[in-house]
Amino acid sequence: MHKIRGLRWWMIGLIMLGAVINYLTRSTLSVAAPTLLTDLHISTKEYSYITAAFQGMIMLQPLCGYVLDVIGLKFGFALFASAWSLVCMAHGLATNWQTLAFLRGLLGLAEGSANPAGMKTVSEWFPARERGMAGGIFNIGASFGSMLAPPLVVWAILHYNWQSAFVITGALGLVWVAVWLLLYDAPARHKRLSAEEAQHIAAGQEQHLQGSGGKPSILSILKMRNFWGIALPRFLADPAWGTLSFWVPLYLTTVRHFDLKQIAMFAWLPFLAADLGCLFGPAVVLALQKRGVRLINARRGAFTLGACMMMGVAFVGFVESPYAAIALLSLAGFAHQTLSVTVITMSSDLFRRNEVATVAGMCGTFGNFGLLLFSLLIGGLMATIGYTPFFISLAVLDLVAAVLLWTLVREKTV
């Protein structure tokens, strides 16, 4: 059978497309929110409950990661992707906030599989030196999917209705599942993988991280310092992405007085900037490594740079021009993905192959718990104190996260 040159890059591209669909479906609600909330008479506080239901259930990422580690990536991820696609389509049947909250909870449970699946793909298909760039390409899916949501969802609403937006994005997910099942397989079984590329992948894998192939032990992982060194920074940093994804369209509507067409024109820009951040973070890591910095320190350096750039988001509430606010939000998207892709990739640097998806899921739980708390605070306090204190706190939280990353993580060398 004909071998495909550079097959590992095709595989990361394939799962990146899965992440595009994942974040497109989860972002559909935020873009449709101004129309949907009016149509169903949902208050801002009730909307925070709806987003909290998603964040509460996506915290079960360790369950998703464990399933992927046990039954395998190919069929496990197909199962989760099919589930989130069907649940997304069912959003169009909602008639009140309670139904939406229930469906968002189911969506969160299924979509929690994306990050563990991506990190498992990176750990299996790439040598250590290439994992940062591979992780960056995978994480482009998150920002690109969120970037696609405003124009696509607004188009569906203007031409049909808000219900059709959920049906369209969910149907795209089912198409991707068919492609995934047709094209993906593990390196050990993929018939298109050449012997040279298989050797290249194997030669670059750290031997002390290969693992026994057995089931991962969650209790053992919880006792590891390096787990907390990744999980706590995720807890502090992830609220930034949730704010961009779930609250910015409402912010632009209620505070900056954007209409639906302006949302379609401008709300995708922070996610375009985030795409660039996904590539910038790994590029910083490679540049530091070329100057003799060890891998883990290089990742921490890139994270710290991203945290410093996140200080710009603190000024969003103080600028008068809505376009300056968009620019600062775009800087936040760029900065957040610079640091996010760095810390997420570290699960494949510090843990054994049979633990990576479980660790990524557990760290994702902490990240989404931070996002959940932050979202509830916005929903409960936005009417009285506005958005500005929350933008300031995002900048501070990332700086604290950088301190924790340097303090807690220890590089494994044996």
C-alpha positions in Angstrom: 0.0 0.0 0.0 1.2 3.5 -0.9 2.8 5.3 2.1 2.0 8.9 2.8 4.9 11.2 3.5 4.7 13.2 6.7 1.6 11.3 7.7 1.8 12.6 11.3 1.0 16.1 10.1 -2.0 14.8 8.2 -3.2 13.2 11.4 -2.8 16.3 13.5 -4.6 18.2 10.8 -7.5 15.7 10.9 -8.0 16.0 14.7 -7.6 19.8 14.4 -10.6 19.7 12.1 -12.4 17.8 14.9 -11.5 20.6 17.3 -12.8 23.2 14.8 -16.2 21.4 14.9 -16.1 21.1 18.6 -15.6 24.8 19.2 -17.9 25.8 16.4 -20.8 23.9 18.1 -20.0 25.2 21.6 -19.7 28.8 20.3 -23.0 28.7 18.4 -24.9 29.6 21.6 -22.9 32.7 22.4 -23.3 34.1 19.0 -27.0 33.3 18.9 -27.5 34.6 22.5 -28.6 38.1 21.7 -31.4 36.8 19.5 -32.2 33.6 21.4 -32.4 35.3 24.8 -34.9 37.8 23.5 -36.9 35.2 21.7 -37.2 32.8 24.7 -37.3 35.7 27.3 -34.1 34.5 29.1 -32.4 36.9 31.5 -28.6 37.4 31.8 -28.6 35.6 35.1 -30.4 32.6 33.6 -27.9 32.7 30.7 -25.1 32.4 33.2 -26.9 29.2 34.5 -27.0 27.8 31.0 -23.3 28.4 30.5 -22.6 27.1 33.9 -24.3 23.8 33.0 -21.9 23.4 30.1 -18.9 24.2 32.3 -20.1 21.9 35.1 -20.4 18.9 32.9 -17.3 19.5 30.8 -15.4 19.2 34.1 -15.9 15.5 33.6 -13.0 15.6 31.1 -11.1 13.0 33.2 -13.9 10.5 32.4 -13.5 11.3 28.7 -9.7 11.0 28.9 -10.0 7.7 30.8 -12.4 6.3 28.2 -10.0 7.3 25.4 -7.0 5.8 27.2 -8.9 2.5 27.8 -10.9 1.9 24.6 -8.6 3.7 22.2 -8.7 7.1 20.4 -10.2 6.2 17.1 -13.6 4.8 18.3 -13.7 6.6 21.6 -13.4 10.0 20.0 -15.9 9.1 17.2 -18.4 8.2 19.9 -18.0 11.5 21.7 -18.1 13.5 18.5 -21.3 11.8 17.4 -22.9 12.6 20.7 -22.0 16.3 20.8 -23.2 16.7 17.2 -26.6 15.2 17.9 -27.0 17.2 21.1 -26.1 20.4 19.4 -28.8 19.8 16.8 -31.3 19.2 19.6 -30.6 22.8 20.9 -33.0 23.9 18.2 -35.9 22.2 20.0 -35.4 24.2 23.2 -38.2 26.5 24.4 -36.9 27.7 27.8 -33.7 28.2 29.7 -34.1 25.0 31.6 -34.1 22.9 28.5 -31.1 24.8 27.1 -29.3 24.2 30.4 -29.9 20.5 30.2 -28.7 20.3 26.6 -25.7 22.4 27.4 -24.8 20.0 30.2 -24.9 17.0 27.8 -22.9 19.0 25.2 -20.3 19.8 27.8 -20.0 16.1 28.8 -19.4 15.0 25.2 -17.2 18.0 24.2 -14.9 17.4 27.1 -13.2 14.7 25.0 -11.6 17.1 22.5 -8.6 18.2 24.6 -7.7 14.7 25.9 -8.0 13.4 22.4 -5.8 16.1 20.9 -3.1 15.6 23.5 -3.2 11.8 23.1 -2.8 12.2 19.3 0.2 14.5 19.9 1.8 12.1 22.3 1.4 9.1 20.1 2.3 10.6 16.7 5.1 13.1 17.5 8.6 13.1 18.9 9.2 15.4 21.8 10.8 18.2 19.8 7.7 18.5 17.5 5.0 18.2 20.1 4.8 21.9 20.8 4.1 22.8 17.1 1.7 19.8 16.8 -0.1 21.0 19.9 -0.3 24.5 18.5 -1.8 23.2 15.2 -4.4 21.2 17.2 -5.3 24.2 19.3 -5.8 26.3 16.2 -9.0 24.3 15.9 -10.4 25.9 19.1 -9.9 29.4 17.9 -10.7 28.8 14.3 -14.0 27.1 15.3 -14.8 30.0 17.5 -13.8 32.4 14.7 -16.2 30.6 12.2 -19.2 30.8 14.6 -20.0 34.6 14.3 -20.4 34.8 10.4 -21.9 31.3 10.1 -24.4 31.6 12.9 -25.4 35.2 12.0 -25.9 34.0 8.4 -28.2 31.2 9.6 -30.2 33.5 11.8 -30.7 36.2 9.1 -31.6 33.7 6.4 -33.6 31.2 8.5 -33.7 31.3 12.4 -31.6 30.7 15.4 -32.7 27.1 15.6 -31.2 26.4 12.1 -27.8 27.5 13.3 -27.6 24.6 15.8 -28.8 22.1 13.2 -26.2 23.2 10.7 -23.2 23.2 13.0 -24.3 19.8 14.5 -24.6 18.3 11.1 -21.1 19.3 10.2 -19.9 17.3 13.2 -21.5 14.1 11.9 -19.8 14.6 8.5 -16.4 14.9 10.3 -17.1 11.7 12.3 -17.4 9.7 9.0 -14.1 11.2 7.8 -12.3 10.5 11.1 -13.4 6.8 11.1 -12.3 6.4 7.5 -8.8 8.0 7.8 -7.5 7.8 11.4 -5.7 5.0 13.1 -2.9 4.6 15.7 0.7 4.7 14.4 1.2 1.0 15.2 -1.7 0.1 12.9 -1.8 2.7 10.3 -1.2 1.2 6.9 -0.1 4.4 5.3 2.8 5.1 7.8 6.2 4.5 6.4 8.9 2.7 8.3 11.2 5.8 8.2 8.5 8.0 9.7 7.6 5.4 12.3 11.3 5.3 13.3 11.5 9.1 13.4 8.5 9.2 15.8 9.8 6.4 18.0 13.4 7.8 18.2 12.1 11.1 19.5 9.9 9.7 22.3 11.3 9.9 25.9 11.8 6.3 27.1 10.9 7.1 30.7 7.4 8.2 29.4 6.6 5.2 27.3 4.5 3.5 30.1 3.4 -0.1 30.4 0.2 0.3 28.4 -2.0 -0.4 31.4 -4.8 1.6 32.7 -3.8 5.0 34.2 -4.2 5.4 38.0 -6.0 8.7 38.8 -5.0 8.5 42.5 -1.4 8.2 41.5 -1.7 11.2 39.2 -3.3 13.3 41.9 -0.2 12.7 44.1 2.2 14.0 41.5 3.6 17.6 41.9 3.7 18.1 38.1 0.0 17.4 37.8 -0.8 20.3 40.1 1.8 22.4 38.4 -0.3 22.2 35.2 -3.8 22.0 36.7 -3.6 25.1 38.9 -2.3 27.4 36.1 -5.2 26.0 33.9 -7.7 26.9 36.7 -6.5 30.5 36.7 -5.9 31.0 33.0 -8.9 29.3 31.3 -11.5 31.9 32.4 -10.0 34.2 29.7 -11.1 31.8 26.9 -14.5 31.3 28.4 -15.0 35.1 28.6 -14.0 35.5 25.0 -16.2 32.6 23.9 -19.4 33.0 26.0 -19.6 36.7 27.0 -17.9 38.9 24.4 -20.9 38.9 22.0 -23.2 40.0 24.8 -20.6 42.5 25.9 -20.4 44.0 22.4 -24.2 44.1 22.2 -25.1 45.5 25.6 -22.0 47.8 26.3 -20.7 48.7 22.9 -24.1 48.6 21.2 -23.2 46.4 18.3 -26.0 45.0 16.2 -26.1 41.5 14.8 -24.3 42.4 11.6 -21.5 44.1 13.5 -21.2 41.0 15.6 -20.7 39.0 12.5 -18.1 41.5 11.3 -16.0 41.9 14.4 -16.6 39.2 17.0 -14.4 36.7 15.1 -11.3 38.9 15.3 -10.1 37.8 18.8 -10.2 34.2 17.6 -8.2 35.0 14.4 -5.6 36.5 16.7 -5.9 33.4 18.9 -5.0 31.2 15.8 -1.8 33.2 15.5 -1.1 32.7 19.2 -1.4 28.9 18.7 1.6 29.1 16.4 3.5 31.9 18.2 3.7 29.9 21.5 5.4 26.9 20.0 7.7 29.2 17.9 8.8 30.9 21.1 9.6 27.5 22.7 11.6 26.4 19.7 13.5 29.7 19.7 14.4 29.3 23.3 15.5 25.7 22.8 17.8 26.8 20.1 19.5 29.1 22.6 20.1 26.2 25.0 17.0 26.5 27.2 15.7 23.1 28.3 12.2 22.1 27.0 10.2 22.6 30.2 11.8 25.9 30.9 11.2 27.0 27.3 7.5 26.2 27.7 7.4 28.1 31.0 9.1 31.1 29.3 6.5 31.1 26.5 3.7 30.9 29.1 5.1 33.8 31.0 5.4 35.9 27.8 1.7 35.2 27.1 0.8 36.2 30.6 2.6 39.5 30.3 0.8 40.2 27.0 -2.6 39.4 28.7 -2.1 42.6 30.8 -3.6 44.4 27.8 -7.1 43.0 28.5 -7.3 45.0 31.7 -7.8 48.2 29.7 -10.8 47.0 27.6 -13.3 48.7 29.9 -11.4 52.0 29.9 -11.1 52.7 26.2 -13.8 54.8 24.6 -13.5 53.4 21.1 -15.3 50.1 20.5 -12.7 49.3 17.9 -9.9 49.8 20.4 -11.8 47.4 22.7 -11.9 44.9 19.9 -8.2 45.3 19.4 -7.5 44.7 23.1 -9.7 41.6 23.1 -7.8 40.4 20.0 -4.6 40.9 21.9 -6.1 38.8 24.7 -7.0 36.0 22.3 -3.4 36.0 20.9 -1.9 36.1 24.4 -4.2 33.5 25.9 -3.5 30.9 23.2 0.2 31.6 23.4 0.2 30.5 27.0 -2.7 28.0 26.8 -1.2 25.8 24.0 2.1 25.8 26.0 0.7 24.5 29.3 -1.7 22.1 27.6 1.1 20.5 25.7 3.1 19.9 28.9 0.9 16.9 29.8 2.6 15.0 26.9 6.0 16.2 28.2 5.7 15.1 31.8 3.5 12.0 31.8 3.6 8.5 30.3 1.8 7.7 27.0 -1.0 5.7 28.8 -1.6 8.6 31.1 -1.7 11.6 28.8 -5.4 11.7 27.9 -6.4 11.2 31.5 -4.0 13.9 32.8 -5.2 16.3 30.0 -8.8 15.6 31.0 -8.1 16.1 34.7 -6.3 19.4 34.0 -9.1 20.4 31.8 -11.5 19.9 34.7 -9.6 22.5 36.8 -9.6 24.9 33.8 -13.3 24.5 33.3 -14.0 24.8 37.0 -12.2 28.2 37.0 -14.2 29.2 34.0 -17.5 28.0 35.7 -16.8 30.1 38.7 -15.8 33.1 36.6 -18.9 32.8 34.4 -21.2 32.7 37.4 -19.6 35.7 38.9 -20.1 37.6 35.6 -23.7 36.6 35.4 -24.4 37.5 39.0 -22.4 40.8 39.3 -22.3 42.2 35.8 -25.5 44.2 36.2 -24.1 46.0 39.3 -20.4 46.3 38.7 -20.1 45.9 34.9 -17.5 44.0 32.9 -14.4 46.1 33.7 -13.4 44.4 37.0 -13.6 41.0 35.3 -11.3 42.2 32.4 -8.8 43.4 35.0 -8.9 40.2 37.0 -8.1 38.1 33.8 -4.8 39.9 33.5 -3.9 39.3 37.2 -4.9 35.6 37.2 -2.6 34.8 34.3 0.4 36.4 36.0 -0.3 34.3 39.2 -0.6 31.2 37.0 2.9 31.9 35.5 4.3 32.1 39.1 2.7 28.7 39.9 4.0 27.1 36.7 7.6 28.1 37.6 7.2 27.1 41.2 5.5 23.7 41.0 6.6 21.9 37.7 9.8 19.8 37.8 11.3 18.4 34.6 11.7 14.6 34.5 15.1 13.6 33.2 15.2 9.8 34.0 
